[in-house]
Amino acid sequence: MRILVTGTDRAVGKTWVACALARALREAGKQVVAIKPVETGCTGQPGKDEDGVRLARATGQSHPAHAIVRLPDPLAPLLASAPMGSEIDFDALVLKIERFAEAAEFAIIEGTGGLLAPVTWEWNMADVARTLGAGALVVARDRLGTINHTLLTLSALELAGIACIGVVLTPPEEASTERSETAGANASAIARLSGIERILAPGTAEDEGTAAAAIRPVLEWFGRVAAPA
């Protein structure tokens, strides 16, 4: 099974969710690989805090050990690739993902930014998921504005014909001015408005074992997902 971990925005906790999910799958005895197709804001040698490196550490895999494409500017992939003089080769990128994913029972693919973040002028992360036949796990911050952002992402998935595995709501940042009384009430509202009941608010445990346990309910969703007609 191929799983795109996508977000309603940047910095919503995609990497935390993807790493926790990878560890939960490993603990369940599954063969899993985690892949970051494109990571921006990367300079020099891959560092331990890069998303792609964290994903590799979560699975214990040797390849890929970091994001397939690393770009220095902290921008959307399309814009970050412009100073390099050429667009990302979408077909070559997908082929590399396929090669890394082919031997695994589960392939976790962490997107860059939101679902429609452009990889090239023609292709975005939704196209990556559709080309790979991946379902999408949507990650959002449990804060004011999340209902709108999540429903927009769910609508985009439906229009693209990508199955939605479910939604994971991560806590708002402690120091964020966007904390509000809606945090905690968003899950039931999203479920009622979207018709999707597979919504989890697992918290953000720093301990790896606790994080894997918190995300484990997502494993039960995999057999209940059907692609849109």
C-alpha positions as CSV (number, residue, x, y, z in Angstrom):
1,M,0.0,0.0,0.0
2,R,1.2,3.5,-0.8
3,I,0.3,6.3,1.5
4,L,0.8,10.0,0.7
5,V,1.1,12.0,4.0
6,T,-0.1,15.4,2.9
7,G,-1.0,18.6,4.8
8,T,-3.4,21.4,4.8
9,D,-0.3,23.7,4.9
10,R,3.3,23.7,5.8
11,A,4.5,23.1,9.4
12,V,1.4,21.1,10.4
13,G,3.2,18.0,11.7
14,K,3.5,15.8,8.6
15,T,6.9,14.5,9.4
16,W,5.9,13.7,13.0
17,V,2.9,11.7,11.7
18,A,4.8,10.0,8.9
19,C,7.6,8.9,11.3
20,A,5.2,7.7,14.0
21,L,3.2,5.8,11.4
22,A,6.4,4.2,10.0
23,R,7.3,3.0,13.5
24,A,3.8,1.7,14.2
25,L,3.9,-0.3,11.0
26,R,7.3,-1.7,11.8
27,E,6.1,-2.7,15.3
28,A,3.1,-4.5,13.6
29,G,5.6,-6.6,11.7
30,K,5.1,-4.8,8.3
31,Q,7.8,-4.1,5.7
32,V,7.8,-0.3,5.3
33,V,9.8,2.4,3.5
34,A,9.4,6.1,4.0
35,I,10.2,8.5,1.2
36,K,10.5,12.3,1.0
37,P,10.4,13.0,-2.8
38,V,11.3,16.7,-2.5
39,E,12.6,18.7,0.4
40,T,13.4,22.4,0.3
41,G,15.5,24.5,2.6
42,C,18.4,22.0,2.5
43,T,22.0,23.1,2.3
44,G,25.2,21.2,2.6
45,Q,25.3,17.5,3.6
46,P,22.0,16.0,4.8
47,G,21.5,16.8,8.5
48,K,19.8,14.7,11.2
49,D,16.9,17.2,11.4
50,E,15.9,17.0,7.7
51,D,12.5,15.4,7.0
52,G,14.0,12.8,4.7
53,V,16.7,11.8,7.2
54,R,14.1,11.5,10.0
55,L,11.9,9.3,7.9
56,A,14.8,7.0,7.1
57,R,15.7,6.8,10.8
58,A,12.1,5.9,11.6
59,T,12.2,2.9,9.4
60,G,15.8,1.9,9.7
61,Q,16.2,1.9,5.9
62,S,19.5,2.6,4.2
63,H,17.9,3.8,1.0
64,P,16.7,6.5,0.5
65,A,18.7,8.0,3.4
66,H,17.4,11.5,2.7
67,A,15.0,13.3,0.3
68,I,15.3,12.3,-3.3
69,V,15.6,15.9,-4.4
70,R,17.1,18.4,-2.0
71,L,16.9,22.1,-2.8
72,P,18.4,25.0,-0.8
73,D,15.7,27.7,-0.9
74,P,12.8,27.2,1.6
75,L,10.1,27.6,-1.1
76,A,7.6,25.4,-2.9
77,P,9.5,22.8,-5.0
78,L,8.7,24.6,-8.3
79,L,10.1,27.9,-7.1
80,A,13.0,26.4,-5.2
81,S,14.2,24.6,-8.4
82,A,14.1,27.8,-10.5
83,P,17.5,29.1,-9.3
84,M,19.0,25.7,-10.1
85,G,18.3,26.4,-13.8
86,S,15.9,23.6,-14.6
87,E,12.6,22.1,-13.4
88,I,12.3,18.9,-11.4
89,D,11.9,16.0,-13.8
90,F,8.6,14.7,-12.7
91,D,8.7,11.4,-14.5
92,A,12.2,10.6,-13.2
93,L,11.1,11.5,-9.7
94,V,8.1,9.1,-9.8
95,L,10.3,6.3,-11.2
96,K,12.7,6.7,-8.3
97,I,9.9,6.6,-5.8
98,E,8.6,3.5,-7.5
99,R,12.0,1.9,-7.3
100,F,12.3,2.5,-3.5
101,A,8.7,1.5,-2.9
102,E,8.5,-1.7,-4.9
103,A,9.9,-4.1,-2.3
104,A,7.9,-2.7,0.6
105,E,4.5,-3.8,1.8
106,F,3.9,-0.1,2.9
107,A,5.4,2.9,1.3
108,I,5.0,6.2,3.1
109,I,5.5,9.2,0.9
110,E,5.7,12.6,2.7
111,G,4.6,15.5,0.6
112,T,6.1,19.0,0.5
113,G,3.7,21.6,1.9
114,G,0.1,21.2,1.0
115,L,-1.6,18.8,-1.5
116,L,-1.4,21.2,-4.4
117,A,2.1,22.5,-3.8
118,P,3.6,22.6,-7.3
119,V,6.4,20.3,-8.1
120,T,6.6,21.6,-11.7
121,W,4.4,24.0,-13.7
122,E,2.3,21.0,-14.7
123,W,2.4,18.6,-11.7
124,N,1.8,18.8,-8.0
125,M,1.8,16.4,-5.0
126,A,-1.8,15.2,-5.9
127,D,-0.4,14.1,-9.2
128,V,2.4,12.2,-7.4
129,A,-0.2,10.4,-5.4
130,R,-2.5,9.6,-8.4
131,T,0.4,8.4,-10.5
132,L,1.6,6.1,-7.7
133,G,-1.9,4.9,-6.9
134,A,-1.5,6.2,-3.3
135,G,-4.2,7.0,-0.8
136,A,-3.8,10.2,1.2
137,L,-3.5,10.7,4.9
138,V,-4.3,14.4,5.6
139,V,-2.5,16.2,8.5
140,A,-3.8,19.5,9.9
141,R,-3.3,21.7,13.0
142,D,-6.2,21.6,15.4
143,R,-6.7,25.4,15.4
144,L,-8.8,28.2,14.1
145,G,-9.1,27.8,10.3
146,T,-8.6,24.1,10.2
147,I,-12.2,23.2,9.2
148,N,-11.9,25.3,6.1
149,H,-8.4,24.2,5.2
150,T,-9.2,20.5,5.8
151,L,-12.4,20.6,3.8
152,L,-10.6,22.2,0.9
153,T,-8.0,19.5,0.9
154,L,-10.6,16.8,1.1
155,S,-12.4,18.3,-1.8
156,A,-9.2,18.5,-3.9
157,L,-8.6,14.8,-3.1
158,E,-12.0,13.8,-4.3
159,L,-11.7,15.8,-7.5
160,A,-8.4,14.2,-8.1
161,G,-9.8,10.7,-7.5
162,I,-7.5,10.0,-4.6
163,A,-8.8,7.9,-1.7
164,C,-8.7,9.7,1.6
165,I,-7.4,7.3,4.3
166,G,-8.3,9.8,7.1
167,V,-7.4,12.9,8.9
168,V,-4.9,13.5,11.7
169,L,-5.2,16.7,13.7
170,T,-2.0,17.7,15.5
171,P,-2.1,20.2,18.5
172,P,-1.6,23.9,17.8
173,E,1.8,25.1,18.8
174,E,1.9,26.3,22.4
175,A,3.2,29.7,21.6
176,S,0.9,30.2,18.6
177,T,-1.4,33.2,18.5
178,E,-3.8,30.9,16.5
179,R,-4.7,28.8,19.5
180,S,-8.5,29.1,20.1
181,E,-11.5,27.5,21.6
182,T,-12.2,25.7,18.3
183,A,-9.2,23.4,19.0
184,G,-10.7,20.1,20.1
185,A,-14.1,20.8,18.5
186,N,-12.7,20.7,14.9
187,A,-12.7,16.9,14.6
188,S,-16.4,16.5,15.1
189,A,-17.2,19.4,12.8
190,I,-15.0,18.0,10.0
191,A,-16.5,14.6,10.4
192,R,-20.1,16.0,10.2
193,L,-19.3,18.3,7.2
194,S,-17.2,15.8,5.2
195,G,-18.8,12.5,6.1
196,I,-15.4,11.1,7.0
197,E,-15.3,9.6,10.5
198,R,-11.6,8.5,10.3
199,I,-10.2,11.4,12.3
200,L,-7.6,11.2,15.0
201,A,-6.1,13.7,17.4
202,P,-3.1,11.8,18.8
203,G,-1.2,14.6,20.5
204,T,2.5,15.2,19.8
205,A,4.5,12.8,22.1
206,E,8.3,13.3,21.7
207,D,9.1,9.7,22.8
208,E,9.2,7.5,19.7
209,G,7.4,4.6,21.3
210,T,4.6,6.8,22.6
211,A,4.2,8.5,19.3
212,A,3.9,5.1,17.5
213,A,1.3,4.0,20.0
214,A,-0.6,7.2,19.6
215,I,-0.8,6.9,15.8
216,R,-1.6,3.2,15.8
217,P,-5.4,3.6,15.2
218,V,-4.6,4.7,11.7
219,L,-3.5,1.2,10.8
220,E,-7.1,0.1,11.3
221,W,-8.2,2.5,8.6
222,F,-6.2,1.0,5.7
223,G,-8.6,-1.9,5.0
224,R,-11.6,0.5,5.1
225,V,-10.6,2.9,2.4
226,A,-12.1,2.7,-1.1
227,A,-11.1,4.9,-4.0
228,P,-13.8,7.4,-5.2
229,A,-16.0,6.2,-8.0
